[in-house]
């Protein structure tokens, strides 16, 4: 559910705050890392590998 679809004003404000916090966290991590984080499918694969060194496809094979 996006910000514009929140059923209440409080939900709308919460969604907006969460989006701002996530963007700030991403900028902080990118600054520490020295490069942009991967986006989309590349990011999914990067996060999957960081947990145990296996790709999502390798995990499904096991």
C-alpha positions as CSV (number, residue, x, y, z in Angstrom):
1,X,0.0,0.0,0.0
2,X,1.5,3.3,-1.0
3,X,1.3,6.7,0.7
4,X,-1.5,7.9,-1.6
5,X,-3.6,4.8,-0.7
6,X,-3.4,5.0,3.1
7,X,-7.0,4.9,4.4
8,X,-6.3,7.4,7.3
9,X,-4.3,10.5,7.8
10,X,-2.3,8.8,10.4
11,X,-1.5,5.9,8.0
12,X,-0.5,8.4,5.4
13,X,1.9,10.2,7.8
14,X,3.3,6.8,8.9
15,X,3.9,5.7,5.3
16,X,5.6,9.0,4.5
17,X,7.8,8.7,7.6
18,X,8.8,5.2,6.7
19,X,9.7,6.1,3.2
20,X,11.9,9.0,4.4
21,X,13.6,6.8,7.0
22,X,14.3,4.1,4.4
23,X,15.7,6.7,1.9
24,X,17.9,8.2,4.7
25,X,19.2,4.7,5.7
26,X,20.0,3.9,2.0
27,X,21.9,7.2,1.6
28,X,23.9,6.4,4.8
29,X,24.8,2.9,3.7
30,X,25.8,4.1,0.2
31,X,28.0,6.8,1.8
32,X,29.7,4.2,4.0
33,X,30.1,1.7,1.2
34,X,31.4,4.3,-1.2
35,X,29.1,3.2,-4.1
36,X,25.4,2.9,-4.8
37,X,23.5,-0.1,-3.6
38,X,22.3,-2.5,-6.3
39,X,18.6,-2.0,-7.3
40,X,15.8,-4.4,-8.2
41,X,16.8,-8.0,-9.1
42,X,20.5,-7.2,-8.5
43,X,19.8,-6.1,-5.0
44,X,17.7,-9.2,-4.3
45,X,20.6,-11.4,-5.4
46,X,23.2,-9.3,-3.5
47,X,21.1,-9.6,-0.2
48,X,20.5,-13.3,-0.8
49,X,24.3,-14.0,-1.2
50,X,25.2,-11.8,1.8
51,X,23.1,-14.0,4.2
52,X,25.0,-17.3,3.5
53,X,26.9,-17.0,0.2
54,X,24.4,-18.8,-1.9
55,X,22.2,-17.3,-4.6
56,X,18.4,-17.6,-4.3
57,X,18.5,-20.2,-7.1
58,X,21.1,-22.3,-5.3
59,X,18.9,-22.2,-2.1
60,X,15.9,-23.5,-4.0
61,X,18.0,-26.4,-5.5
62,X,19.0,-27.6,-2.0
